[in-house]
Amino acid sequence: MDRFKSSLREVLLYIKYSKDREELSKLLEDDPRFRKLDVEAAVVIDTVTNSGS
């Protein structure tokens, strides 16, 4: 559970920008924390946004 809490920031940011492809792309490129995203966080992002990430 502690690992998920540390990734909550990334999950919420991805959800926030999921409808704006340009901002989302910029976020993913510029934020190094997305390069180390936990598998559990990626599953949550995929489930909530249906993005296939």
PDBQT receptor file of N, H, CA, C and O in Angstrom, charges set to zero:
ATOM      1  N   MET A   1       0.818  -1.198   0.000  1.00  0.00    +0.000 N 
ATOM      2  CA  MET A   1       0.000   0.000   0.000  1.00  0.00    +0.000 C 
ATOM      3  C   MET A   1       0.865   1.266   0.000  1.00  0.00    +0.000 C 
ATOM      4  O   MET A   1       0.475   2.272  -0.593  1.00  0.00    +0.000 OA
ATOM      5  N   ASP A   2       1.994   1.235   0.634  1.00  0.00    +0.000 N 
ATOM      6  H   ASP A   2       2.311   0.418   1.116  1.00  0.00    +0.000 HD
ATOM      7  CA  ASP A   2       2.865   2.409   0.676  1.00  0.00    +0.000 C 
ATOM      8  C   ASP A   2       3.355   2.799  -0.717  1.00  0.00    +0.000 C 
ATOM      9  O   ASP A   2       3.479   3.987  -1.015  1.00  0.00    +0.000 OA
ATOM     10  N   ARG A   3       3.630   1.830  -1.558  1.00  0.00    +0.000 N 
ATOM     11  H   ARG A   3       3.529   0.865  -1.315  1.00  0.00    +0.000 HD
ATOM     12  CA  ARG A   3       4.097   2.142  -2.911  1.00  0.00    +0.000 C 
ATOM     13  C   ARG A   3       3.014   2.850  -3.706  1.00  0.00    +0.000 C 
ATOM     14  O   ARG A   3       3.309   3.778  -4.459  1.00  0.00    +0.000 OA
ATOM     15  N   PHE A   4       1.763   2.427  -3.549  1.00  0.00    +0.000 N 
ATOM     16  H   PHE A   4       1.524   1.674  -2.937  1.00  0.00    +0.000 HD
ATOM     17  CA  PHE A   4       0.667   3.069  -4.269  1.00  0.00    +0.000 C 
ATOM     18  C   PHE A   4       0.513   4.515  -3.841  1.00  0.00    +0.000 C 
ATOM     19  O   PHE A   4       0.283   5.391  -4.675  1.00  0.00    +0.000 OA
ATOM     20  N   LYS A   5       0.637   4.768  -2.561  1.00  0.00    +0.000 N 
ATOM     21  H   LYS A   5       0.824   4.057  -1.883  1.00  0.00    +0.000 HD
ATOM     22  CA  LYS A   5       0.507   6.148  -2.077  1.00  0.00    +0.000 C 
ATOM     23  C   LYS A   5       1.546   7.042  -2.733  1.00  0.00    +0.000 C 
ATOM     24  O   LYS A   5       1.257   8.197  -3.044  1.00  0.00    +0.000 OA
ATOM     25  N   SER A   6       2.743   6.529  -2.948  1.00  0.00    +0.000 N 
ATOM     26  H   SER A   6       2.978   5.590  -2.695  1.00  0.00    +0.000 HD
ATOM     27  CA  SER A   6       3.779   7.354  -3.557  1.00  0.00    +0.000 C 
ATOM     28  C   SER A   6       3.475   7.622  -5.032  1.00  0.00    +0.000 C 
ATOM     29  O   SER A   6       3.978   8.596  -5.594  1.00  0.00    +0.000 OA
ATOM     30  N   SER A   7       2.671   6.784  -5.659  1.00  0.00    +0.000 N 
ATOM     31  H   SER A   7       2.263   5.994  -5.203  1.00  0.00    +0.000 HD
ATOM     32  CA  SER A   7       2.326   6.964  -7.063  1.00  0.00    +0.000 C 
ATOM     33  C   SER A   7       0.989   7.670  -7.266  1.00  0.00    +0.000 C 
ATOM     34  O   SER A   7       0.579   7.906  -8.402  1.00  0.00    +0.000 OA
ATOM     35  N   LEU A   8       0.322   8.000  -6.196  1.00  0.00    +0.000 N 
ATOM     36  H   LEU A   8       0.655   7.809  -5.273  1.00  0.00    +0.000 HD
ATOM     37  CA  LEU A   8      -0.983   8.643  -6.313  1.00  0.00    +0.000 C 
ATOM     38  C   LEU A   8      -0.886   9.952  -7.086  1.00  0.00    +0.000 C 
ATOM     39  O   LEU A   8      -1.798  10.289  -7.841  1.00  0.00    +0.000 OA
ATOM     40  N   ARG A   9       0.182  10.677  -6.914  1.00  0.00    +0.000 N 
ATOM     41  H   ARG A   9       0.922  10.403  -6.301  1.00  0.00    +0.000 HD
ATOM     42  CA  ARG A   9       0.397  11.935  -7.638  1.00  0.00    +0.000 C 
ATOM     43  C   ARG A   9       0.356  11.691  -9.143  1.00  0.00    +0.000 C 
ATOM     44  O   ARG A   9      -0.326  12.410  -9.873  1.00  0.00    +0.000 OA
ATOM     45  N   GLU A  10       1.084  10.680  -9.603  1.00  0.00    +0.000 N 
ATOM     46  H   GLU A  10       1.638  10.096  -9.010  1.00  0.00    +0.000 HD
ATOM     47  CA  GLU A  10       1.135  10.389 -11.024  1.00  0.00    +0.000 C 
ATOM     48  C   GLU A  10      -0.221   9.912 -11.544  1.00  0.00    +0.000 C 
ATOM     49  O   GLU A  10      -0.635  10.298 -12.637  1.00  0.00    +0.000 OA
ATOM     50  N   VAL A  11      -0.904   9.089 -10.779  1.00  0.00    +0.000 N 
ATOM     51  H   VAL A  11      -0.568   8.776  -9.891  1.00  0.00    +0.000 HD
ATOM     52  CA  VAL A  11      -2.223   8.616 -11.185  1.00  0.00    +0.000 C 
ATOM     53  C   VAL A  11      -3.166   9.793 -11.375  1.00  0.00    +0.000 C 
ATOM     54  O   VAL A  11      -3.852   9.884 -12.393  1.00  0.00    +0.000 OA
ATOM     55  N   LEU A  12      -3.204  10.680 -10.418  1.00  0.00    +0.000 N 
ATOM     56  H   LEU A  12      -2.647  10.607  -9.590  1.00  0.00    +0.000 HD
ATOM     57  CA  LEU A  12      -4.116  11.822 -10.501  1.00  0.00    +0.000 C 
ATOM     58  C   LEU A  12      -3.745  12.776 -11.631  1.00  0.00    +0.000 C 
ATOM     59  O   LEU A  12      -4.625  13.304 -12.311  1.00  0.00    +0.000 OA
ATOM     60  N   LEU A  13      -2.454  12.998 -11.835  1.00  0.00    +0.000 N 
ATOM     61  H   LEU A  13      -1.739  12.568 -11.283  1.00  0.00    +0.000 HD
ATOM     62  CA  LEU A  13      -2.036  13.867 -12.942  1.00  0.00    +0.000 C 
ATOM     63  C   LEU A  13      -2.388  13.257 -14.292  1.00  0.00    +0.000 C 
ATOM     64  O   LEU A  13      -2.837  13.962 -15.196  1.00  0.00    +0.000 OA
ATOM     65  N   TYR A  14      -2.188  11.958 -14.432  1.00  0.00    +0.000 N 
ATOM     66  H   TYR A  14      -1.823  11.385 -13.698  1.00  0.00    +0.000 HD
ATOM     67  CA  TYR A  14      -2.531  11.309 -15.693  1.00  0.00    +0.000 C 
ATOM     68  C   TYR A  14      -4.021  11.426 -15.963  1.00  0.00    +0.000 C 
ATOM     69  O   TYR A  14      -4.436  11.740 -17.078  1.00  0.00    +0.000 OA
ATOM     70  N   ILE A  15      -4.817  11.176 -14.945  1.00  0.00    +0.000 N 
ATOM     71  H   ILE A  15      -4.479  10.921 -14.038  1.00  0.00    +0.000 HD
ATOM     72  CA  ILE A  15      -6.271  11.283 -15.094  1.00  0.00    +0.000 C 
ATOM     73  C   ILE A  15      -6.654  12.710 -15.472  1.00  0.00    +0.000 C 
ATOM     74  O   ILE A  15      -7.492  12.924 -16.348  1.00  0.00    +0.000 OA
ATOM     75  N   LYS A  16      -6.043  13.670 -14.814  1.00  0.00    +0.000 N 
ATOM     76  H   LYS A  16      -5.363  13.496 -14.102  1.00  0.00    +0.000 HD
ATOM     77  CA  LYS A  16      -6.355  15.075 -15.073  1.00  0.00    +0.000 C 
ATOM     78  C   LYS A  16      -6.104  15.448 -16.537  1.00  0.00    +0.000 C 
ATOM     79  O   LYS A  16      -6.911  16.152 -17.145  1.00  0.00    +0.000 OA
ATOM     80  N   TYR A  17      -4.999  14.982 -17.097  1.00  0.00    +0.000 N 
ATOM     81  H   TYR A  17      -4.344  14.410 -16.603  1.00  0.00    +0.000 HD
ATOM     82  CA  TYR A  17      -4.623  15.372 -18.453  1.00  0.00    +0.000 C 
ATOM     83  C   TYR A  17      -4.970  14.323 -19.511  1.00  0.00    +0.000 C 
ATOM     84  O   TYR A  17      -4.568  14.464 -20.666  1.00  0.00    +0.000 OA
ATOM     85  N   SER A  18      -5.699  13.286 -19.142  1.00  0.00    +0.000 N 
ATOM     86  H   SER A  18      -6.026  13.172 -18.203  1.00  0.00    +0.000 HD
ATOM     87  CA  SER A  18      -5.982  12.198 -20.071  1.00  0.00    +0.000 C 
ATOM     88  C   SER A  18      -6.799  12.635 -21.290  1.00  0.00    +0.000 C 
ATOM     89  O   SER A  18      -6.727  11.984 -22.333  1.00  0.00    +0.000 OA
ATOM     90  N   LYS A  19      -7.554  13.689 -21.188  1.00  0.00    +0.000 N 
ATOM     91  H   LYS A  19      -7.613  14.217 -20.341  1.00  0.00    +0.000 HD
ATOM     92  CA  LYS A  19      -8.358  14.181 -22.317  1.00  0.00    +0.000 C 
ATOM     93  C   LYS A  19      -7.605  15.189 -23.189  1.00  0.00    +0.000 C 
ATOM     94  O   LYS A  19      -8.045  15.505 -24.294  1.00  0.00    +0.000 OA
ATOM     95  N   ASP A  20      -6.478  15.690 -22.697  1.00  0.00    +0.000 N 
ATOM     96  H   ASP A  20      -6.120  15.433 -21.799  1.00  0.00    +0.000 HD
ATOM     97  CA  ASP A  20      -5.679  16.672 -23.424  1.00  0.00    +0.000 C 
ATOM     98  C   ASP A  20      -4.367  16.007 -23.848  1.00  0.00    +0.000 C 
ATOM     99  O   ASP A  20      -3.393  16.001 -23.096  1.00  0.00    +0.000 OA
ATOM    100  N   ARG A  21      -4.357  15.455 -25.041  1.00  0.00    +0.000 N 
ATOM    101  H   ARG A  21      -5.148  15.460 -25.652  1.00  0.00    +0.000 HD
ATOM    102  CA  ARG A  21      -3.205  14.669 -25.517  1.00  0.00    +0.000 C 
ATOM    103  C   ARG A  21      -1.901  15.467 -25.529  1.00  0.00    +0.000 C 
ATOM    104  O   ARG A  21      -0.842  14.920 -25.222  1.00  0.00    +0.000 OA
ATOM    105  N   GLU A  22      -1.964  16.729 -25.871  1.00  0.00    +0.000 N 
ATOM    106  H   GLU A  22      -2.824  17.174 -26.120  1.00  0.00    +0.000 HD
ATOM    107  CA  GLU A  22      -0.754  17.552 -25.926  1.00  0.00    +0.000 C 
ATOM    108  C   GLU A  22      -0.163  17.743 -24.528  1.00  0.00    +0.000 C 
ATOM    109  O   GLU A  22       1.037  17.555 -24.329  1.00  0.00    +0.000 OA
ATOM    110  N   GLU A  23      -0.992  18.111 -23.576  1.00  0.00    +0.000 N 
ATOM    111  H   GLU A  23      -1.967  18.263 -23.738  1.00  0.00    +0.000 HD
ATOM    112  CA  GLU A  23      -0.520  18.296 -22.194  1.00  0.00    +0.000 C 
ATOM    113  C   GLU A  23      -0.064  16.968 -21.581  1.00  0.00    +0.000 C 
ATOM    114  O   GLU A  23       0.919  16.925 -20.841  1.00  0.00    +0.000 OA
ATOM    115  N   LEU A  24      -0.779  15.897 -21.892  1.00  0.00    +0.000 N 
ATOM    116  H   LEU A  24      -1.578  15.932 -22.493  1.00  0.00    +0.000 HD
ATOM    117  CA  LEU A  24      -0.408  14.586 -21.368  1.00  0.00    +0.000 C 
ATOM    118  C   LEU A  24       0.955  14.166 -21.906  1.00  0.00    +0.000 C 
ATOM    119  O   LEU A  24       1.794  13.666 -21.157  1.00  0.00    +0.000 OA
ATOM    120  N   SER A  25       1.170  14.365 -23.176  1.00  0.00    +0.000 N 
ATOM    121  H   SER A  25       0.489  14.771 -23.784  1.00  0.00    +0.000 HD
ATOM    122  CA  SER A  25       2.457  14.025 -23.777  1.00  0.00    +0.000 C 
ATOM    123  C   SER A  25       3.586  14.818 -23.148  1.00  0.00    +0.000 C 
ATOM    124  O   SER A  25       4.652  14.278 -22.855  1.00  0.00    +0.000 OA
ATOM    125  N   LYS A  26       3.345  16.092 -22.946  1.00  0.00    +0.000 N 
ATOM    126  H   LYS A  26       2.478  16.531 -23.184  1.00  0.00    +0.000 HD
ATOM    127  CA  LYS A  26       4.351  16.959 -22.310  1.00  0.00    +0.000 C 
ATOM    128  C   LYS A  26       4.640  16.484 -20.889  1.00  0.00    +0.000 C 
ATOM    129  O   LYS A  26       5.798  16.430 -20.475  1.00  0.00    +0.000 OA
ATOM    130  N   LEU A  27       3.598  16.140 -20.146  1.00  0.00    +0.000 N 
ATOM    131  H   LEU A  27       2.657  16.184 -20.482  1.00  0.00    +0.000 HD
ATOM    132  CA  LEU A  27       3.750  15.652 -18.780  1.00  0.00    +0.000 C 
ATOM    133  C   LEU A  27       4.583  14.373 -18.755  1.00  0.00    +0.000 C 
ATOM    134  O   LEU A  27       5.502  14.245 -17.947  1.00  0.00    +0.000 OA
ATOM    135  N   LEU A  28       4.267  13.441 -19.626  1.00  0.00    +0.000 N 
ATOM    136  H   LEU A  28       3.520  13.545 -20.283  1.00  0.00    +0.000 HD
ATOM    137  CA  LEU A  28       4.976  12.163 -19.653  1.00  0.00    +0.000 C 
ATOM    138  C   LEU A  28       6.439  12.321 -20.048  1.00  0.00    +0.000 C 
ATOM    139  O   LEU A  28       7.297  11.584 -19.562  1.00  0.00    +0.000 OA
ATOM    140  N   GLU A  29       6.725  13.262 -20.913  1.00  0.00    +0.000 N 
ATOM    141  H   GLU A  29       6.029  13.861 -21.309  1.00  0.00    +0.000 HD
ATOM    142  CA  GLU A  29       8.100  13.504 -21.340  1.00  0.00    +0.000 C 
ATOM    143  C   GLU A  29       8.912  14.255 -20.294  1.00  0.00    +0.000 C 
ATOM    144  O   GLU A  29      10.095  13.972 -20.105  1.00  0.00    +0.000 OA
ATOM    145  N   ASP A  30       8.284  15.211 -19.613  1.00  0.00    +0.000 N 
ATOM    146  H   ASP A  30       7.323  15.440 -19.766  1.00  0.00    +0.000 HD
ATOM    147  CA  ASP A  30       9.017  16.099 -18.716  1.00  0.00    +0.000 C 
ATOM    148  C   ASP A  30       9.122  15.616 -17.273  1.00  0.00    +0.000 C 
ATOM    149  O   ASP A  30      10.016  16.048 -16.545  1.00  0.00    +0.000 OA
ATOM    150  N   ASP A  31       8.233  14.735 -16.850  1.00  0.00    +0.000 N 
ATOM    151  H   ASP A  31       7.507  14.384 -17.441  1.00  0.00    +0.000 HD
ATOM    152  CA  ASP A  31       8.213  14.315 -15.444  1.00  0.00    +0.000 C 
ATOM    153  C   ASP A  31       8.906  12.959 -15.294  1.00  0.00    +0.000 C 
ATOM    154  O   ASP A  31       8.365  11.939 -15.721  1.00  0.00    +0.000 OA
ATOM    155  N   PRO A  32      10.090  12.938 -14.695  1.00  0.00    +0.000 N 
ATOM    156  CA  PRO A  32      10.842  11.684 -14.574  1.00  0.00    +0.000 C 
ATOM    157  C   PRO A  32      10.155  10.631 -13.702  1.00  0.00    +0.000 C 
ATOM    158  O   PRO A  32      10.484   9.449 -13.795  1.00  0.00    +0.000 OA
ATOM    159  N   ARG A  33       9.221  11.037 -12.872  1.00  0.00    +0.000 N 
ATOM    160  H   ARG A  33       8.954  11.998 -12.797  1.00  0.00    +0.000 HD
ATOM    161  CA  ARG A  33       8.535  10.068 -12.020  1.00  0.00    +0.000 C 
ATOM    162  C   ARG A  33       7.646   9.124 -12.828  1.00  0.00    +0.000 C 
ATOM    163  O   ARG A  33       7.322   8.029 -12.366  1.00  0.00    +0.000 OA
ATOM    164  N   PHE A  34       7.252   9.540 -14.030  1.00  0.00    +0.000 N 
ATOM    165  H   PHE A  34       7.515  10.429 -14.405  1.00  0.00    +0.000 HD
ATOM    166  CA  PHE A  34       6.446   8.663 -14.873  1.00  0.00    +0.000 C 
ATOM    167  C   PHE A  34       7.286   7.546 -15.482  1.00  0.00    +0.000 C 
ATOM    168  O   PHE A  34       6.743   6.514 -15.876  1.00  0.00    +0.000 OA
ATOM    169  N   ARG A  35       8.587   7.733 -15.565  1.00  0.00    +0.000 N 
ATOM    170  H   ARG A  35       9.028   8.572 -15.245  1.00  0.00    +0.000 HD
ATOM    171  CA  ARG A  35       9.469   6.689 -16.105  1.00  0.00    +0.000 C 
ATOM    172  C   ARG A  35       9.626   5.529 -15.132  1.00  0.00    +0.000 C 
ATOM    173  O   ARG A  35       9.996   4.424 -15.530  1.00  0.00    +0.000 OA
ATOM    174  N   LYS A  36       9.345   5.779 -13.858  1.00  0.00    +0.000 N 
ATOM    175  H   LYS A  36       9.044   6.676 -13.534  1.00  0.00    +0.000 HD
ATOM    176  CA  LYS A  36       9.493   4.756 -12.820  1.00  0.00    +0.000 C 
ATOM    177  C   LYS A  36       8.144   4.394 -12.209  1.00  0.00    +0.000 C 
ATOM    178  O   LYS A  36       8.074   4.016 -11.040  1.00  0.00    +0.000 OA
ATOM    179  N   LEU A  37       7.102   4.506 -12.971  1.00  0.00    +0.000 N 
ATOM    180  H   LEU A  37       7.159   4.813 -13.921  1.00  0.00    +0.000 HD
ATOM    181  CA  LEU A  37       5.756   4.272 -12.479  1.00  0.00    +0.000 C 
ATOM    182  C   LEU A  37       5.574   2.817 -12.066  1.00  0.00    +0.000 C 
ATOM    183  O   LEU A  37       5.949   1.904 -12.801  1.00  0.00    +0.000 OA
ATOM    184  N   ASP A  38       4.998   2.606 -10.886  1.00  0.00    +0.000 N 
ATOM    185  H   ASP A  38       4.694   3.347 -10.289  1.00  0.00    +0.000 HD
ATOM    186  CA  ASP A  38       4.719   1.263 -10.394  1.00  0.00    +0.000 C 
ATOM    187  C   ASP A  38       3.682   0.579 -11.269  1.00  0.00    +0.000 C 
ATOM    188  O   ASP A  38       2.807   1.228 -11.842  1.00  0.00    +0.000 OA
ATOM    189  N   VAL A  39       3.789  -0.720 -11.363  1.00  0.00    +0.000 N 
ATOM    190  H   VAL A  39       4.499  -1.247 -10.897  1.00  0.00    +0.000 HD
ATOM    191  CA  VAL A  39       2.838  -1.499 -12.156  1.00  0.00    +0.000 C 
ATOM    192  C   VAL A  39       1.424  -1.297 -11.633  1.00  0.00    +0.000 C 
ATOM    193  O   VAL A  39       0.479  -1.177 -12.413  1.00  0.00    +0.000 OA
ATOM    194  N   GLU A  40       1.277  -1.261 -10.314  1.00  0.00    +0.000 N 
ATOM    195  H   GLU A  40       2.044  -1.360  -9.680  1.00  0.00    +0.000 HD
ATOM    196  CA  GLU A  40      -0.046  -1.081  -9.726  1.00  0.00    +0.000 C 
ATOM    197  C   GLU A  40      -0.653   0.255 -10.137  1.00  0.00    +0.000 C 
ATOM    198  O   GLU A  40      -1.851   0.336 -10.408  1.00  0.00    +0.000 OA
ATOM    199  N   ALA A  41       0.154   1.286 -10.183  1.00  0.00    +0.000 N 
ATOM    200  H   ALA A  41       1.127   1.220  -9.963  1.00  0.00    +0.000 HD
ATOM    201  CA  ALA A  41      -0.329   2.603 -10.587  1.00  0.00    +0.000 C 
ATOM    202  C   ALA A  41      -0.724   2.599 -12.063  1.00  0.00    +0.000 C 
ATOM    203  O   ALA A  41      -1.723   3.212 -12.442  1.00  0.00    +0.000 OA
ATOM    204  N   ALA A  42       0.051   1.917 -12.888  1.00  0.00    +0.000 N 
ATOM    205  H   ALA A  42       0.862   1.420 -12.581  1.00  0.00    +0.000 HD
ATOM    206  CA  ALA A  42      -0.276   1.824 -14.308  1.00  0.00    +0.000 C 
ATOM    207  C   ALA A  42      -1.600   1.090 -14.525  1.00  0.00    +0.000 C 
ATOM    208  O   ALA A  42      -2.372   1.440 -15.416  1.00  0.00    +0.000 OA
ATOM    209  N   VAL A  43      -1.852   0.079 -13.711  1.00  0.00    +0.000 N 
ATOM    210  H   VAL A  43      -1.225  -0.206 -12.986  1.00  0.00    +0.000 HD
ATOM    211  CA  VAL A  43      -3.112  -0.656 -13.806  1.00  0.00    +0.000 C 
ATOM    212  C   VAL A  43      -4.281   0.248 -13.428  1.00  0.00    +0.000 C 
ATOM    213  O   VAL A  43      -5.328   0.213 -14.076  1.00  0.00    +0.000 OA
ATOM    214  N   VAL A  44      -4.110   1.051 -12.391  1.00  0.00    +0.000 N 
ATOM    215  H   VAL A  44      -3.260   1.079 -11.865  1.00  0.00    +0.000 HD
ATOM    216  CA  VAL A  44      -5.164   1.981 -11.978  1.00  0.00    +0.000 C 
ATOM    217  C   VAL A  44      -5.426   2.995 -13.093  1.00  0.00    +0.000 C 
ATOM    218  O   VAL A  44      -6.578   3.266 -13.431  1.00  0.00    +0.000 OA
ATOM    219  N   ILE A  45      -4.363   3.551 -13.659  1.00  0.00    +0.000 N 
ATOM    220  H   ILE A  45      -3.426   3.330 -13.385  1.00  0.00    +0.000 HD
ATOM    221  CA  ILE A  45      -4.505   4.515 -14.748  1.00  0.00    +0.000 C 
ATOM    222  C   ILE A  45      -5.253   3.889 -15.918  1.00  0.00    +0.000 C 
ATOM    223  O   ILE A  45      -6.174   4.494 -16.467  1.00  0.00    +0.000 OA
ATOM    224  N   ASP A  46      -4.860   2.687 -16.295  1.00  0.00    +0.000 N 
ATOM    225  H   ASP A  46      -4.112   2.195 -15.849  1.00  0.00    +0.000 HD
ATOM    226  CA  ASP A  46      -5.511   2.015 -17.415  1.00  0.00    +0.000 C 
ATOM    227  C   ASP A  46      -6.977   1.744 -17.122  1.00  0.00    +0.000 C 
ATOM    228  O   ASP A  46      -7.825   1.920 -17.996  1.00  0.00    +0.000 OA
ATOM    229  N   THR A  47      -7.279   1.325 -15.922  1.00  0.00    +0.000 N 
ATOM    230  H   THR A  47      -6.589   1.182 -15.212  1.00  0.00    +0.000 HD
ATOM    231  CA  THR A  47      -8.662   1.008 -15.548  1.00  0.00    +0.000 C 
ATOM    232  C   THR A  47      -9.527   2.257 -15.550  1.00  0.00    +0.000 C 
ATOM    233  O   THR A  47     -10.649   2.230 -16.055  1.00  0.00    +0.000 OA
ATOM    234  N   VAL A  48      -9.031   3.336 -15.002  1.00  0.00    +0.000 N 
ATOM    235  H   VAL A  48      -8.119   3.358 -14.592  1.00  0.00    +0.000 HD
ATOM    236  CA  VAL A  48      -9.823   4.555 -14.873  1.00  0.00    +0.000 C 
ATOM    237  C   VAL A  48      -9.968   5.276 -16.214  1.00  0.00    +0.000 C 
ATOM    238  O   VAL A  48     -11.040   5.794 -16.527  1.00  0.00    +0.000 OA
ATOM    239  N   THR A  49      -8.903   5.311 -16.998  1.00  0.00    +0.000 N 
ATOM    240  H   THR A  49      -8.032   4.890 -16.744  1.00  0.00    +0.000 HD
ATOM    241  CA  THR A  49      -8.928   6.094 -18.239  1.00  0.00    +0.000 C 
ATOM    242  C   THR A  49      -9.153   5.247 -19.486  1.00  0.00    +0.000 C 
ATOM    243  O   THR A  49      -9.399   5.784 -20.565  1.00  0.00    +0.000 OA
ATOM    244  N   ASN A  50      -9.069   3.932 -19.344  1.00  0.00    +0.000 N 
ATOM    245  H   ASN A  50      -8.868   3.495 -18.467  1.00  0.00    +0.000 HD
ATOM    246  CA  ASN A  50      -9.194   3.019 -20.479  1.00  0.00    +0.000 C 
ATOM    247  C   ASN A  50      -8.240   3.410 -21.598  1.00  0.00    +0.000 C 
ATOM    248  O   ASN A  50      -8.603   3.418 -22.775  1.00  0.00    +0.000 OA
ATOM    249  N   SER A  51      -7.009   3.734 -21.203  1.00  0.00    +0.000 N 
ATOM    250  H   SER A  51      -6.715   3.727 -20.247  1.00  0.00    +0.000 HD
ATOM    251  CA  SER A  51      -6.020   4.247 -22.151  1.00  0.00    +0.000 C 
ATOM    252  C   SER A  51      -5.083   3.211 -22.710  1.00  0.00    +0.000 C 
ATOM    253  O   SER A  51      -4.370   3.491 -23.674  1.00  0.00    +0.000 OA
ATOM    254  N   GLY A  52      -5.056   2.029 -22.143  1.00  0.00    +0.000 N 
ATOM    255  H   GLY A  52      -5.635   1.802 -21.360  1.00  0.00    +0.000 HD
ATOM    256  CA  GLY A  52      -4.145   1.004 -22.637  1.00  0.00    +0.000 C 
ATOM    257  C   GLY A  52      -2.701   1.290 -22.318  1.00  0.00    +0.000 C 
ATOM    258  O   GLY A  52      -1.808   0.856 -23.047  1.00  0.00    +0.000 OA
ATOM    259  N   SER A  53      -2.443   2.033 -21.209  1.00  0.00    +0.000 N 
ATOM    260  H   SER A  53      -3.167   2.385 -20.617  1.00  0.00    +0.000 HD
ATOM    261  CA  SER A  53      -1.071   2.391 -20.858  1.00  0.00    +0.000 C 
ATOM    262  C   SER A  53      -0.333   1.298 -20.164  1.00  0.00    +0.000 C 
ATOM    263  O   SER A  53       0.834   1.467 -19.812  1.00  0.00    +0.000 OA
TER     264      SER A  53
